[in-house]
């Protein structure tokens, strides 16, 4: 009898275990090849890198003990007091990881053409990587504080570099620790302050960018107010106010090939009795291209960015600026409110190699305002001048424009509007 009872108990236990296992299996959803919402929500990992169990997996030891971090740790130990909360030092760390990551990317692209490598490259190594990393850092930080931004960017580049290594054979961090350590020790942390420009449009300055030991020079400054502006390519700009450094995504922190320096103007731009800082930036240059923009920063408030760009001007001119084409006379009439300007294009020819030909028909597509955009800033306010291109058969005409002029009005709530708008006929030869 006892043996029978024991057999029943064992059978009952076995049945219960079998039922429990079946419930656990049923609770696991079928494997899906479609990405989940969480997987597609961000192209960047949010916390620590996920360790693969494949044959390419490598130890996380390098993540904690690698040439880049070893060199930075040694410099920090030696110059800790000087480097505490130092935006330049954090920037160098970030930039070194950025360079290392793209070195690894190039190796993977050239050495591994597998489907998995292509998928990984598509999602992680496109031109959008920099902006995605910056946006993720912005979500992590509630302020524009520069050091926190750079540290968060460095953390993401470390994870992305690790992810490269985990998926590829034979790759390792190639930075020479001694060379990097010496470089960091030789960095000059003194701000470079250029001479004050006499003209509203700042001078060019090539030699600043060639100083390899001064990676974050001040390209514009108001020394009496203890305000400095530096660029940190390819991430953005760092604005220093009374020693506090703030990060902004202005033009990815790069000068154009013409190396036209930024300008800083301190004045009460919105009439509230408190000075704001205007930052003038030259953001586009090339053949028949010169674009500027302005940013107003309430430095005695929350340090937020009030941007004034060509996109803002176009938005404010919506339904106010228009043009029509008389096909009988080939005259383009540009209208702004109750103002009109006629541009006679009966002379127009289409360039074709070395011979210019008269088109069978002049085709007018509209106005183009993004090639030449000239903002100007002084203590009296912000103005804009835009030569308007007439887009015809082969693009905006480069020899005849209608000029647009306006004053930029900034309200106490930091909304912008246009005043004293006018258009004039102008020829640029």
N, C-alpha and C positions, 0 to 999 in steps of 0.2 A: 504493500500500500504506500509506504513511504517513497519507494522508488517511483511509483506511478505519479504521486503528487509532485515529486522533483521534476519528472519529465514534463508535466503540465506547466509548472512554473517556468521552466526553460523555454518551452514552446511559446508561452505567452510573452515572455520577454523578447524573444526573437521576432514575434509578430509586431510588437510595439516598436522595436528598433526599425523594422522594415517600413512600417507606416510613417515613422518620423523622417526617414531618409527620403521616402517618396514625396512627402510634403515639401521638403527642402529643395528637391529637384524641381518640383512644380513651381516653386517660388522664383526660380531663376528664369528670366526672360530669354527667349530665343535670341541667338546672336544676330545682330543686324549690321549690315555693311554701311548703313546710312549714319552719318555723324549725329550725335545728340545736340540739343540746343546748347548744352554747356560746352561741348567741344567746339562749336562754331561761334560761340559768343566772343571769343578772343583768339587771335593768332599767337598770342604770347602766353607762356605759362605764368600763373599768378603767384605760385609759391615756390617750393623747391622743385628741381628737375626730376622727372619721372625716370627711374632706372629701369632699363630694358633687361630682359632675361636672355636675350639673343647672344650669339657668339661674339658680337662686337662690344659687349658690355665692358666697361672699364671701371676701376675703383674710383670712388669719390675722393680718394686721398688727394688727387691733384687739384680737386676743387677747393680744398682747404689749404693745400701746400703746393703752390705752383710758382714759377719764376716771377710772374707779375705781382702776385700778392706778397711773396717773400720780399721782393725789392721794396715795395711800398711800405711794408711793415718795418723794414730796417731803417728806411728814411724817417718814418714816423717816430720810431723809438729814439732816433738820434736828435730829431728836431721837433719833438712832440708839442712843446709849448708854442712854437712858432706856427705849427701846422694845424692846431686845433681850430676847427670850423673854418678852414682855409678853402675857399671856393676853387682857387687855382689848383691846389693839390688834389681835391676831389675830381676836378675836371681832367687832370692828367691821368688819374687812375681810370676814369671812364674812357678817355680817348685811347689809352693803351689797349683796353679790352676791346674797344670798337675796332681798332686796327687788327688785333689778333683774330677777332671773329671773322672779319672779311678775308684775311689770309687763309683761314681754315675753309671758308666758303669756296674760295677759288680752287683750293686743292681738291675739295670734294667734287666740284663741278667738272674739273679736268680729269680726275682719276676714276670717277664712278658715274657711269651713265645709266645705271639701273633705274627701273621704274620707281622704286622706293625713293632713291636719291632725287629724282626729278620732282616727285610729289613734295618731298620735304623742302626742296629748293623753292618750289612755287609758293609754298605757304610761308616760309620763314625768311628767304633771302632776297625778296623782291625789293624794289626801290622804296616800298612803303615801310620797310622795317624801322627806319629811324623814327618816322612819325608815330608808328604804333607804339614804340617803346616810350616815346615822350608822352603820348596820351596816357599810357598806363601809369607812368610816373605822376602825371597830373592827378589821376584818380586816387593815387596813393597819398599824395600830399594835398593839404587844403590851402596851401599858400604858394607864393612864387619863390620861396626860399631856395637859393641856388644850390647850396651844399646838399640839401636833402634830395633835390632833383638829380644831381649828378651821381650821388651815391646809389639812388634807385636805378638809374640807367646802367651804372656799372654792374649792379646785381643782375639785371636782365641779360646783359651781354655775357656775363659769366655763365648763366644758365644756358644761353643759346650756344655758346662755345662748347660747353659740356655736352649738349645734345648732339652737336656735330661729331664730337669724339666718340660718343656712344654708338653711333651709326656707321663708323668708318674704320677700316683696318689701318693700323700703322701710323695714325696721325697723333701728334702730341703738340703741346704748346712749344713753340720754337723760339720764344723770346730769350735773349741772353740776359740772365739775371744781373751779371756784373755790369754789363753795358747800360742796362736800364737803371740800375742803382746809381751809377756815376752820372747819368743824365739827370736824374731827379735831384741829386745833390748839387748839381751845377746850375739848376734853374734859378734865374733871378726873379724875385717876387716883387720888385719895384715897379710901380705903374709907370708907363710911358705916357707923358702928356704932350700932345702936339701943340704947336703954336696956335694961338687963336686966329681963325681965318678972318680976313678983312671983308671978303665977299660973302653973300648969303649962301652961295654954293661952296662947300668946303674944298680944300685942296686935295690933290692926290698924294698918297704917301706909300710908296712901294717898300721902302726899307724896313718899315715896322713888321711886315709879314715875313721878312727874311731873317728875323732875329730868332733863331731856333731855341735860344735859352730864355726867351720871354714869351711863352705860349699864350698868355692872356693879357696883352697890353691894353691900356686904356686908349681907345681910339677917339674919344671925346671926353671933355671934362669941364666942370665948373669948380675950380679949386676953392674959391671963396665959400662955396656952399657945400664943399666936401661931397661932390657928386661926380662919379666916373662911369663911363659906359665901355664895356669890353665885349668882344665877340668870342664865342667858344664854338667854332665850327666842328662838326656839322650839326650841332644841337640847337644853338640859339644864342641869345645875348644875355649878358649879366650886367645889371644896373646896380651900382653901389651907391647907397645914400647913407651918409654918416656911419660908414663902416659896415652896414648891413647890406648883404648882397641878395639880389632877387633875379630870378630866371624868367626870360620871355622868349617865345619862339619867333623872334623877328628875323625874317629872311634866312633862317637856319644859321644865323651867326656868320655869314660870309660877306665879304666885300665883292662887288662886281669886278670884272677884269680891269676896269678903269681905276679901281682903288680910290673912289671918292669917299671921303670920311664922313661919318655922321656928324650931326650938330645937336647941341643941347641949348634950349632957351628956357629960362625960368621967368614966368610972368603969370598974372591973373587972367587966364584965358576965358573963364566963364563968368567973370564979374561977381564972384561971391566974396571977394575981399581976401582970398587966400591964394597964394601962388601955386600953380601947377607946373610940371615939367613937360616941355614939348621935345620930342625926340624926332629929328629929321633923318630919314634914311634914304639912301640911293640904292634901289633894289633891282634895277634892270638896266643893262647896257648892251650895245651891239650896233650893227648897221641899222641906222634909222630907228634906234630904240634907246630911250632914256626915260626911266620911270622912277618916281620917288613916292614916298608915303610918309605920313606923320602919325605919331602916337602921343597922346596926352596921358600923363600919369599923375594922379593926385598923390604926390609924395608925402603929404601931411594927412592922408586919409588911409585908404585901404590898398594903395599901390596897384589898383586894377588898371587895365589897358583900354583906353578909348582910341581905337584905330580909325584913321582917316585915309582911305585908299581910293583908287579909281573905281572899284566896285561900289563904294559908298556914293561917289559922285554920280555914277550911272543910275543908281537907285533913286537918288534925289531928283534926277532929271527925267524920270520916267513920265511919259505923257506931256512933258514940257518941251522936249527937243525932238524935232522931226525933220524929214527932208522929202522932197518930191522931184521927179525927173520929167522935164518936157522933152519928149522924144523928137519933136520937130526942130527944136533949136539946140538940143543937148545942153540945156542949162539946168543945173542942179540948184534948187532953192532950199536953203536951210532955214528953219524957223525955230526960234526960241521965244516962247510966250508971244508977245506982239512984235518981236524983232525978226527981220528977214535979211538974208545975205544970199546973193546970186553968184554962182560959180559957173563961168562959161567953159564948157569942156568940148567945144566944137573942134578944137585943135588936137584932141587926144589921139595918140597913136599907141599901138601895142608893141612893146619890144619883142623882137624875135631874132635871137642871135645878134648879129651885127647890123641887121636891117630892121628899121621900125616900120610897121605897116598900119594903115588905117583900118580899123575894124569895120566889118559889114554893118554892125549895129553896136552902139554903145549900150552896155548893160550896166545898170546901177543897182547895187545890192543893198546899200544903206550906209550908215555912218560908222566910223571906227575910231575909238578914243583911247586905245590901250598901248599905242606905240610910244607916244611922247606925253608924259605927265609930269608937270613941274609944280610942286608945292613950294611955298616959301614961308618962312616963319621968322617973326621978330617979336619984340615986346608988345607990338600993337595988335598982333593976331596972326591968323593963318590965311593965306591966299592960295589960289590954284590957277594955273594957266595950262590949257590943253589944246594943242593944234589938232583939229578934228580931221581925220582922213576920210576921203570920199571913196568908198569901195566900189570899184568898177571891174571891168573884164578880168584883169589879172591881179587884182588886189587893191589895197588903198593907194591912191595916187600920192606920190612922194613930193611933188613939186608945187602943189596948190592945196591950201588948207583953208578952213574957216577956224579962226581962233576963238576959244571960249575962255572967259575970265569970270571969277567969282570970289567973294569973301566967304570964309568958313565961320559960321556962328556956332558957338558952343554954349549950351544952356547950363544953368546951375545943376541940372540933373544929368549933365554930360550927354545930352542928345545933340546931334549936329544938324545944321540946316545951311542953306545957301542964301546969300544976299548979294545985291549989286551985280546980278548976273548979266552978262552981255556977250554978243558974238560980233566979230569983225572979220572982214575979208583980209586975207594975208597971203602973200606968195613967199615961199621958201625955196630959193634957188641955190 
